Amino acid sequence: GALDQVTVADVPIPEIQAGEVLVQIKSASLNRLDLWTLEGWPSLKLKMPHIMGSDGAGVIAKTGAQVVDFQQGDRVAINPTLSCGHCSYCQAGLDNLCLQFALFGEHVDGFFGEYAAVPAKNLVKIHDGLPDTIFDEAAAVSLVFVTAWHSLIERGQLKAGESVLIVGAGGGVNTAAVQLAKLCGAGPIYVVGSSDEKLALAKSLGADVTINRMDEDWGKAIFKATNRQGVDVVVDNVGAPTFHASLRALAKGGRLLTVGNTGGPKFEIDNRLIFGKHLAIIGTSMGTAADFRKVMELLFTGRIRPVIDTVYPLSEGVAALRKLEQGDVAGKLLLRP
């Protein structure tokens, strides 16, 4: 339903099972997914009341039986994806394709609360010596950077020297994609955005060329900037309003990467662009446990940094969701219990 159906309430502290830990949540991050989950879809069956939130970090308050690698007091980041560990996909290391795949905050209770029960296998210890601001950073990095990493690096096979266009400047996945493209030596990195402020942010993260779509036709601008050749890779998570232009912006043999449709999921495609230019459309969702560990190591060693827009107390979670719904956000919105 709508946001007026979201409330802040007291619920029992979760009971942990064997192999699980109880995490005292220190920071949680909002995602567009929270609004989609709230809206619901026919196959989504939730136990009510449902606790939202897919990204979280905190301190272990209690450990269950069979937990040997963690103890009370450990600071941890939480991998938001749940997998069975037994199906053929999990056995191949592709746990984001698990036959029983689930996501905290989407399919089961999430992290917009003071405590959460989490399988120990979903935890990564935060490096000693890092300040407690790392809780905010770990929560802000989790879903969006893992998604961007799996899309750009694992599925997209982005290489040093390849040109990249990122459609959108302010969202969490897009700010992550700019940094990861820069980190792997790609370039030039082009970013299309809706405001000079968001484009300035993209520049500070590593973008080489920025285009304000409010001021000029960004498709023509890309062709002009690339001598009418186009770019090797496009990251487009907007969907309906931009997908056609993104396909046109690709060079022959280029790849279009998509992990979402914030602007709408249904649209027409001119198939001549795809076969005529030998293009590939690559869709991905989330990432693997290995991707999560890689991203957290990049964060803990200072090689990436999340962009944080606003931090709210948990009691103002509805206000944070409303700001997310309005869309005027540069980076991530956080909740602190």
C-alpha beads as a LAMMPS data file, in Angstrom:
LAMMPS data file: protein, C-alpha beads

337 atoms
336 bonds

1 atom types
1 bond types

-500.0 500.0 xlo xhi
-500.0 500.0 ylo yhi
-500.0 500.0 zlo zhi

Masses

1 110.0

Atoms # bond

1 1 1 0.000 0.000 0.000
2 1 1 0.958 3.617 0.579
3 1 1 3.339 5.239 3.025
4 1 1 0.532 6.002 5.464
5 1 1 0.472 2.257 6.222
6 1 1 4.034 2.382 7.600
7 1 1 4.335 2.832 11.360
8 1 1 6.988 2.733 14.070
9 1 1 6.105 0.169 16.757
10 1 1 7.525 -2.110 19.439
11 1 1 7.894 -5.773 18.487
12 1 1 9.630 -8.630 20.343
13 1 1 13.394 -9.030 20.008
14 1 1 13.948 -11.821 17.444
15 1 1 14.758 -15.326 18.654
16 1 1 17.923 -16.727 17.099
17 1 1 18.361 -20.280 15.833
18 1 1 21.443 -22.457 15.538
19 1 1 23.930 -20.853 13.158
20 1 1 22.454 -17.382 13.695
21 1 1 23.467 -14.305 15.665
22 1 1 21.472 -11.444 17.104
23 1 1 22.789 -8.158 15.708
24 1 1 22.154 -4.851 17.417
25 1 1 21.645 -2.622 14.382
26 1 1 23.701 0.575 14.468
27 1 1 22.824 1.845 10.996
28 1 1 20.463 0.861 8.183
29 1 1 20.169 2.180 4.641
30 1 1 17.133 2.875 2.449
31 1 1 16.787 1.653 -1.118
32 1 1 14.207 2.163 -3.837
33 1 1 13.439 -1.511 -3.228
34 1 1 11.792 -0.542 0.080
35 1 1 9.123 1.404 -1.792
36 1 1 8.579 -1.399 -4.288
37 1 1 8.176 -3.894 -1.437
38 1 1 5.719 -1.566 0.280
39 1 1 3.696 -1.309 -2.928
40 1 1 3.725 -5.096 -3.250
41 1 1 3.179 -7.486 -6.146
42 1 1 1.042 -10.643 -6.537
43 1 1 3.779 -13.215 -5.784
44 1 1 5.128 -11.395 -2.721
45 1 1 3.746 -13.038 0.422
46 1 1 4.800 -11.343 3.656
47 1 1 4.303 -12.141 7.319
48 1 1 2.680 -9.080 8.894
49 1 1 3.797 -6.843 10.422
50 1 1 6.778 -6.729 8.064
51 1 1 10.026 -4.976 9.027
52 1 1 11.555 -3.159 6.068
53 1 1 15.195 -2.504 5.204
54 1 1 17.747 -4.543 3.209
55 1 1 20.996 -2.900 4.335
56 1 1 22.361 -2.933 7.861
57 1 1 25.471 -3.024 10.047
58 1 1 25.918 -3.370 13.772
59 1 1 27.319 -5.210 16.772
60 1 1 26.713 -8.845 17.716
61 1 1 24.606 -8.963 20.866
62 1 1 24.246 -12.751 21.121
63 1 1 25.430 -15.853 19.282
64 1 1 23.493 -19.042 18.667
65 1 1 24.635 -22.642 18.797
66 1 1 27.166 -23.748 16.138
67 1 1 28.497 -20.205 15.636
68 1 1 32.292 -20.370 15.979
69 1 1 33.720 -17.515 13.908
70 1 1 31.953 -14.642 15.694
71 1 1 31.417 -13.576 19.263
72 1 1 29.481 -11.026 21.256
73 1 1 30.795 -7.504 20.666
74 1 1 32.096 -8.077 17.120
75 1 1 31.320 -5.226 14.721
76 1 1 29.839 -6.617 11.521
77 1 1 28.527 -5.735 8.076
78 1 1 25.574 -7.814 6.869
79 1 1 25.175 -9.377 3.439
80 1 1 21.478 -8.751 2.621
81 1 1 20.980 -11.846 0.434
82 1 1 19.843 -15.241 1.689
83 1 1 20.599 -18.478 -0.166
84 1 1 20.230 -22.188 0.553
85 1 1 23.880 -23.151 0.022
86 1 1 22.864 -26.504 -1.499
87 1 1 21.351 -25.983 -4.974
88 1 1 23.456 -26.205 -8.143
89 1 1 23.737 -22.423 -8.381
90 1 1 24.999 -22.054 -4.804
91 1 1 27.449 -24.909 -5.303
92 1 1 28.814 -23.067 -8.353
93 1 1 29.301 -19.857 -6.349
94 1 1 26.308 -18.187 -8.001
95 1 1 24.280 -17.814 -4.819
96 1 1 22.488 -14.731 -6.208
97 1 1 20.761 -17.206 -8.572
98 1 1 19.791 -19.544 -5.711
99 1 1 16.539 -21.443 -6.213
100 1 1 15.463 -20.258 -2.740
101 1 1 16.909 -16.751 -3.029
102 1 1 15.541 -14.194 -0.590
103 1 1 16.457 -10.721 0.555
104 1 1 16.296 -9.147 3.979
105 1 1 13.646 -6.445 3.988
106 1 1 11.980 -7.777 0.840
107 1 1 11.037 -11.388 1.565
108 1 1 11.841 -11.592 5.301
109 1 1 12.140 -9.057 8.116
110 1 1 14.885 -6.537 7.543
111 1 1 17.020 -4.029 9.418
112 1 1 14.796 -1.010 10.161
113 1 1 14.804 -1.970 13.824
114 1 1 16.988 -2.203 16.897
115 1 1 17.794 -5.918 16.480
116 1 1 17.857 -8.520 13.726
117 1 1 18.458 -12.275 13.612
118 1 1 21.051 -13.028 10.926
119 1 1 22.799 -16.230 9.747
120 1 1 26.453 -16.049 10.749
121 1 1 27.448 -16.893 7.164
122 1 1 25.997 -13.504 6.122
123 1 1 28.426 -11.517 8.276
124 1 1 31.759 -9.887 7.567
125 1 1 33.826 -8.544 10.463
126 1 1 34.599 -4.845 10.303
127 1 1 38.328 -4.165 10.465
128 1 1 39.733 -3.189 13.841
129 1 1 40.761 0.436 14.215
130 1 1 38.093 1.923 11.979
131 1 1 35.883 4.600 13.615
132 1 1 32.239 3.836 14.374
133 1 1 31.211 5.920 11.360
134 1 1 31.991 2.694 9.512
135 1 1 28.529 1.448 10.507
136 1 1 26.921 4.147 8.338
137 1 1 29.354 3.490 5.508
138 1 1 28.901 -0.287 5.582
139 1 1 25.109 0.054 5.535
140 1 1 25.269 2.580 2.698
141 1 1 27.661 0.475 0.592
142 1 1 26.030 -2.923 0.932
143 1 1 23.301 -3.379 -1.656
144 1 1 24.219 -0.669 -4.167
145 1 1 27.971 -1.303 -4.412
146 1 1 27.544 -5.076 -4.545
147 1 1 24.932 -4.618 -7.266
148 1 1 27.202 -2.273 -9.225
149 1 1 30.237 -4.542 -8.764
150 1 1 28.430 -7.646 -9.991
151 1 1 26.924 -5.749 -12.921
152 1 1 30.027 -3.857 -14.096
153 1 1 32.885 -6.145 -13.156
154 1 1 31.534 -9.697 -13.001
155 1 1 28.769 -9.694 -15.616
156 1 1 29.816 -6.706 -17.705
157 1 1 33.520 -7.632 -17.707
158 1 1 34.495 -3.959 -17.779
159 1 1 38.133 -3.519 -18.777
160 1 1 40.694 -0.771 -18.344
161 1 1 40.479 1.764 -21.144
162 1 1 36.861 1.064 -22.071
163 1 1 34.497 4.031 -22.209
164 1 1 31.468 4.041 -19.926
165 1 1 28.209 6.014 -19.854
166 1 1 26.236 6.077 -16.595
167 1 1 22.652 7.301 -16.979
168 1 1 21.836 9.053 -13.722
169 1 1 24.094 10.921 -11.318
170 1 1 22.489 10.851 -7.881
171 1 1 21.327 7.308 -7.134
172 1 1 23.231 4.854 -4.986
173 1 1 24.011 2.356 -7.768
174 1 1 25.111 5.137 -10.103
175 1 1 27.462 6.804 -7.608
176 1 1 28.877 3.333 -6.942
177 1 1 29.264 2.616 -10.661
178 1 1 31.284 5.798 -11.212
179 1 1 33.749 4.823 -8.487
180 1 1 34.096 1.203 -9.583
181 1 1 34.588 2.165 -13.232
182 1 1 37.349 4.560 -12.164
183 1 1 38.876 1.947 -9.883
184 1 1 39.250 -0.590 -12.687
185 1 1 40.850 1.961 -15.040
186 1 1 37.924 2.505 -17.396
187 1 1 37.544 5.776 -19.222
188 1 1 36.441 8.185 -20.340
189 1 1 33.551 7.951 -17.862
190 1 1 30.469 9.904 -18.976
191 1 1 27.609 10.704 -16.596
192 1 1 24.169 12.075 -17.495
193 1 1 22.273 13.816 -14.694
194 1 1 19.400 16.151 -13.959
195 1 1 21.168 18.874 -11.971
196 1 1 24.521 20.621 -11.788
197 1 1 24.808 19.643 -8.118
198 1 1 24.489 15.921 -8.834
199 1 1 26.870 16.198 -11.781
200 1 1 29.423 17.976 -9.595
201 1 1 29.153 15.032 -7.211
202 1 1 29.780 12.622 -10.093
203 1 1 32.870 14.638 -11.071
204 1 1 34.204 14.408 -7.528
205 1 1 33.795 10.612 -7.652
206 1 1 35.726 10.202 -10.892
207 1 1 33.512 11.123 -13.867
208 1 1 35.449 12.618 -16.772
209 1 1 32.560 14.199 -18.707
210 1 1 29.169 15.225 -17.306
211 1 1 26.038 16.151 -19.262
212 1 1 23.009 17.935 -17.843
213 1 1 20.017 16.341 -19.562
214 1 1 17.920 19.406 -18.712
215 1 1 20.148 21.611 -20.871
216 1 1 20.954 19.464 -23.902
217 1 1 20.135 16.274 -25.811
218 1 1 22.436 13.861 -24.014
219 1 1 22.322 11.278 -26.794
220 1 1 23.678 13.781 -29.315
221 1 1 26.182 15.050 -26.777
222 1 1 27.582 11.540 -26.301
223 1 1 27.985 11.026 -30.036
224 1 1 29.730 14.370 -30.382
225 1 1 32.060 13.596 -27.479
226 1 1 32.964 10.165 -28.921
227 1 1 33.424 11.267 -32.563
228 1 1 30.128 9.541 -33.395
229 1 1 31.510 6.171 -32.310
230 1 1 29.528 5.690 -29.099
231 1 1 30.676 4.138 -25.821
232 1 1 31.665 0.581 -24.943
233 1 1 29.388 0.191 -21.914
234 1 1 26.195 1.904 -20.744
235 1 1 24.807 1.564 -17.220
236 1 1 21.061 2.302 -17.414
237 1 1 18.891 1.645 -14.374
238 1 1 16.214 4.181 -15.363
239 1 1 14.380 2.075 -17.931
240 1 1 11.451 3.339 -19.964
241 1 1 12.481 7.004 -20.469
242 1 1 16.125 6.301 -21.389
243 1 1 16.587 2.747 -22.670
244 1 1 16.274 3.557 -26.370
245 1 1 18.733 6.449 -26.143
246 1 1 21.130 4.239 -24.192
247 1 1 21.106 1.620 -26.961
248 1 1 21.768 4.348 -29.535
249 1 1 24.686 5.653 -27.453
250 1 1 26.525 2.321 -27.612
251 1 1 29.392 1.650 -29.993
252 1 1 29.317 -1.446 -32.176
253 1 1 29.734 -4.502 -29.984
254 1 1 28.784 -2.509 -26.857
255 1 1 27.055 -3.743 -23.711
256 1 1 24.081 -2.255 -21.905
257 1 1 23.920 -3.148 -18.201
258 1 1 20.693 -2.908 -16.241
259 1 1 19.802 -3.789 -12.643
260 1 1 16.526 -1.890 -12.314
261 1 1 13.897 0.395 -13.807
262 1 1 13.325 3.425 -11.598
263 1 1 11.581 5.234 -14.467
264 1 1 9.354 2.343 -15.582
265 1 1 9.826 -1.338 -16.517
266 1 1 7.921 -1.616 -19.820
267 1 1 9.018 -0.055 -23.102
268 1 1 9.556 -0.773 -26.792
269 1 1 12.955 -1.730 -28.217
270 1 1 14.053 -1.163 -31.799
271 1 1 15.623 -4.559 -32.442
272 1 1 17.558 -3.217 -35.444
273 1 1 19.831 -1.407 -33.007
274 1 1 20.644 -4.663 -31.251
275 1 1 21.433 -6.977 -34.160
276 1 1 22.677 -4.204 -36.452
277 1 1 25.279 -3.015 -33.955
278 1 1 25.972 -6.424 -32.359
279 1 1 24.857 -5.143 -28.952
280 1 1 24.375 -7.102 -25.723
281 1 1 21.810 -6.327 -23.028
282 1 1 22.959 -7.739 -19.695
283 1 1 20.611 -7.912 -16.742
284 1 1 21.750 -8.651 -13.200
285 1 1 20.255 -8.581 -9.726
286 1 1 22.268 -8.165 -6.538
287 1 1 25.573 -10.054 -6.279
288 1 1 27.203 -13.104 -4.742
289 1 1 28.615 -13.599 -1.249
290 1 1 32.073 -13.351 -2.824
291 1 1 31.112 -9.988 -4.357
292 1 1 29.966 -8.781 -0.926
293 1 1 33.291 -9.692 0.660
294 1 1 35.234 -7.950 -2.122
295 1 1 33.197 -4.755 -1.801
296 1 1 33.538 -4.656 1.985
297 1 1 37.294 -5.073 1.691
298 1 1 37.376 -2.124 -0.721
299 1 1 35.430 -0.073 1.832
300 1 1 37.513 -1.071 4.841
301 1 1 40.747 -0.242 2.981
302 1 1 39.466 3.151 1.831
303 1 1 39.301 2.469 -1.909
304 1 1 35.589 3.300 -2.209
305 1 1 33.346 5.650 -0.282
306 1 1 29.558 5.777 -0.143
307 1 1 27.733 9.021 -0.773
308 1 1 25.396 9.772 2.131
309 1 1 22.620 12.321 1.669
310 1 1 20.836 12.397 5.057
311 1 1 20.876 10.414 8.313
312 1 1 17.569 10.081 10.214
313 1 1 16.767 8.582 13.591
314 1 1 14.729 5.393 13.274
315 1 1 11.727 7.205 14.715
316 1 1 11.680 9.405 11.576
317 1 1 11.788 6.468 9.184
318 1 1 8.549 7.437 7.474
319 1 1 9.971 10.898 6.702
320 1 1 13.044 9.228 5.200
321 1 1 10.872 6.978 3.021
322 1 1 8.899 10.022 1.899
323 1 1 12.111 11.803 0.846
324 1 1 13.129 8.684 -1.076
325 1 1 9.728 8.586 -2.769
326 1 1 10.047 12.238 -3.836
327 1 1 13.327 11.372 -5.529
328 1 1 15.436 14.436 -4.741
329 1 1 18.268 12.418 -3.238
330 1 1 22.009 12.449 -3.914
331 1 1 23.433 9.241 -2.493
332 1 1 22.000 7.222 0.356
333 1 1 19.468 7.863 3.116
334 1 1 20.248 6.210 6.455
335 1 1 18.346 5.302 9.626
336 1 1 20.003 5.026 13.035
337 1 1 18.123 3.194 15.808

Bonds

1 1 1 2
2 1 2 3
3 1 3 4
4 1 4 5
5 1 5 6
6 1 6 7
7 1 7 8
8 1 8 9
9 1 9 10
10 1 10 11
11 1 11 12
12 1 12 13
13 1 13 14
14 1 14 15
15 1 15 16
16 1 16 17
17 1 17 18
18 1 18 19
19 1 19 20
20 1 20 21
21 1 21 22
22 1 22 23
23 1 23 24
24 1 24 25
25 1 25 26
26 1 26 27
27 1 27 28
28 1 28 29
29 1 29 30
30 1 30 31
31 1 31 32
32 1 32 33
33 1 33 34
34 1 34 35
35 1 35 36
36 1 36 37
37 1 37 38
38 1 38 39
39 1 39 40
40 1 40 41
41 1 41 42
42 1 42 43
43 1 43 44
44 1 44 45
45 1 45 46
46 1 46 47
47 1 47 48
48 1 48 49
49 1 49 50
50 1 50 51
51 1 51 52
52 1 52 53
53 1 53 54
54 1 54 55
55 1 55 56
56 1 56 57
57 1 57 58
58 1 58 59
59 1 59 60
60 1 60 61
61 1 61 62
62 1 62 63
63 1 63 64
64 1 64 65
65 1 65 66
66 1 66 67
67 1 67 68
68 1 68 69
69 1 69 70
70 1 70 71
71 1 71 72
72 1 72 73
73 1 73 74
74 1 74 75
75 1 75 76
76 1 76 77
77 1 77 78
78 1 78 79
79 1 79 80
80 1 80 81
81 1 81 82
82 1 82 83
83 1 83 84
84 1 84 85
85 1 85 86
86 1 86 87
87 1 87 88
88 1 88 89
89 1 89 90
90 1 90 91
91 1 91 92
92 1 92 93
93 1 93 94
94 1 94 95
95 1 95 96
96 1 96 97
97 1 97 98
98 1 98 99
99 1 99 100
100 1 100 101
101 1 101 102
102 1 102 103
103 1 103 104
104 1 104 105
105 1 105 106
106 1 106 107
107 1 107 108
108 1 108 109
109 1 109 110
110 1 110 111
111 1 111 112
112 1 112 113
113 1 113 114
114 1 114 115
115 1 115 116
116 1 116 117
117 1 117 118
118 1 118 119
119 1 119 120
120 1 120 121
121 1 121 122
122 1 122 123
123 1 123 124
124 1 124 125
125 1 125 126
126 1 126 127
127 1 127 128
128 1 128 129
129 1 129 130
130 1 130 131
131 1 131 132
132 1 132 133
133 1 133 134
134 1 134 135
135 1 135 136
136 1 136 137
137 1 137 138
138 1 138 139
139 1 139 140
140 1 140 141
141 1 141 142
142 1 142 143
143 1 143 144
144 1 144 145
145 1 145 146
146 1 146 147
147 1 147 148
148 1 148 149
149 1 149 150
150 1 150 151
151 1 151 152
152 1 152 153
153 1 153 154
154 1 154 155
155 1 155 156
156 1 156 157
157 1 157 158
158 1 158 159
159 1 159 160
160 1 160 161
161 1 161 162
162 1 162 163
163 1 163 164
164 1 164 165
165 1 165 166
166 1 166 167
167 1 167 168
168 1 168 169
169 1 169 170
170 1 170 171
171 1 171 172
172 1 172 173
173 1 173 174
174 1 174 175
175 1 175 176
176 1 176 177
177 1 177 178
178 1 178 179
179 1 179 180
180 1 180 181
181 1 181 182
182 1 182 183
183 1 183 184
184 1 184 185
185 1 185 186
186 1 186 187
187 1 187 188
188 1 188 189
189 1 189 190
190 1 190 191
191 1 191 192
192 1 192 193
193 1 193 194
194 1 194 195
195 1 195 196
196 1 196 197
197 1 197 198
198 1 198 199
199 1 199 200
200 1 200 201
201 1 201 202
202 1 202 203
203 1 203 204
204 1 204 205
205 1 205 206
206 1 206 207
207 1 207 208
208 1 208 209
209 1 209 210
210 1 210 211
211 1 211 212
212 1 212 213
213 1 213 214
214 1 214 215
215 1 215 216
216 1 216 217
217 1 217 218
218 1 218 219
219 1 219 220
220 1 220 221
221 1 221 222
222 1 222 223
223 1 223 224
224 1 224 225
225 1 225 226
226 1 226 227
227 1 227 228
228 1 228 229
229 1 229 230
230 1 230 231
231 1 231 232
232 1 232 233
233 1 233 234
234 1 234 235
235 1 235 236
236 1 236 237
237 1 237 238
238 1 238 239
239 1 239 240
240 1 240 241
241 1 241 242
242 1 242 243
243 1 243 244
244 1 244 245
245 1 245 246
246 1 246 247
247 1 247 248
248 1 248 249
249 1 249 250
250 1 250 251
251 1 251 252
252 1 252 253
253 1 253 254
254 1 254 255
255 1 255 256
256 1 256 257
257 1 257 258
258 1 258 259
259 1 259 260
260 1 260 261
261 1 261 262
262 1 262 263
263 1 263 264
264 1 264 265
265 1 265 266
266 1 266 267
267 1 267 268
268 1 268 269
269 1 269 270
270 1 270 271
271 1 271 272
272 1 272 273
273 1 273 274
274 1 274 275
275 1 275 276
276 1 276 277
277 1 277 278
278 1 278 279
279 1 279 280
280 1 280 281
281 1 281 282
282 1 282 283
283 1 283 284
284 1 284 285
285 1 285 286
286 1 286 287
287 1 287 288
288 1 288 289
289 1 289 290
290 1 290 291
291 1 291 292
292 1 292 293
293 1 293 294
294 1 294 295
295 1 295 296
296 1 296 297
297 1 297 298
298 1 298 299
299 1 299 300
300 1 300 301
301 1 301 302
302 1 302 303
303 1 303 304
304 1 304 305
305 1 305 306
306 1 306 307
307 1 307 308
308 1 308 309
309 1 309 310
310 1 310 311
311 1 311 312
312 1 312 313
313 1 313 314
314 1 314 315
315 1 315 316
316 1 316 317
317 1 317 318
318 1 318 319
319 1 319 320
320 1 320 321
321 1 321 322
322 1 322 323
323 1 323 324
324 1 324 325
325 1 325 326
326 1 326 327
327 1 327 328
328 1 328 329
329 1 329 330
330 1 330 331
331 1 331 332
332 1 332 333
333 1 333 334
334 1 334 335
335 1 335 336
336 1 336 337
